Amino acid sequence: MECFSPAKVNLYLHILGKREDGFHELETLMAPLSVGDEMTFEEIESGTELTIEGLELDAGPDNLIWKAADAVRRKSGTEKGIRIKVKKRIPLGGGLAGGSSNAATTLQACNEIWKAGLSGMDLHELAASMGSDINFFLEPGAAICRGRGEIVEPIQLDPVGRVLILNPGFPVPTPWAFQAYAKAASAEKKGDELPVKVTWEIQQSEKIGKQGEGAACRNDLEKVVAAKYYWISGAVDFLNQQEGVRGAMMSGSGASVVAFLSEDADEVTLRGRVKDWAGPRCWVEVAEFLL
């Protein structure tokens, strides 16, 4: 079985506060992208065999893909095995949730290949026990995610054209990003906030707008992450100055930055200018939302 495992981008990320379990309460709007990893699955007699191409990653039992296969095996009671091959394109630690996407794809593929009979609710329960973004990828299209990300509400968005994704070639650790935010936010008094459904005006807006202008683009983690990783604020500023860019922001906990492109944006010219500015280590892709 061949499967596409998409990257995601956060269009809106608002942190509501710290939970008793140590995680943060979130309200985020995410959309899957047309760029992602390729995965193949083949049933074998027993066990899990995992091969990863494109990135140097642990392919053993600590990998989320391996854990997802084991979760389906335990939940269903099957003794069948799986051989999984992954061609990685999604950068590691880039705020694009490649690992979570791979895990969700594995949950669904193993359930189908093994004829395990797990329901959608069963898969969501397994996903919630493994990570915060995995549940999102079990549903097609864009969604508002709440809790620590495991509560998924699908939402219909009008097409917004293309996005350019720029990754610097280095990761930002997600736990550090949230810890740094919690420390910085502890001294700030926050006012009342409008929910994402009210503030998200992308369908009616001619321009997405920049952070701080009350427009759709918002990522509460960007300020604190960019305070340490200066490259991020530089990339956002550079992209916002380019012709054909409607707005730019950091995705997730970074380090990837996403630029929303206008319909008449010259993709070839823009990609070239971005590569010249960012340098050879950076990863540049243009993608569409999978709505």
Secondary structure, DSSP 8 states (H G I E B T S, - for coil): -EEEEEEEEEEEEEEEEE-TTSSEEEEEEEEEEEEEEEEEEEEESSSEEEEEESS----STTSHHHHHHHHHHHHHT---EEEEEEE--S-TTSSS-HHHHHHHHHHHHHHHHTT----HHHHHHHHHTT-SSTGGGGSSS-EEEEETTTEEEE-------EEEEEE-SS---HHHHHHHHHHHHTT--------HHHH--TTT-SS---TTTTSS-EETTHHHHHHH-HHHHHHHHHHHTSTTEEEEEE-TTSS-EEEEE-TT--HHHHHHHHHHHH-TT-EEEEEEB--
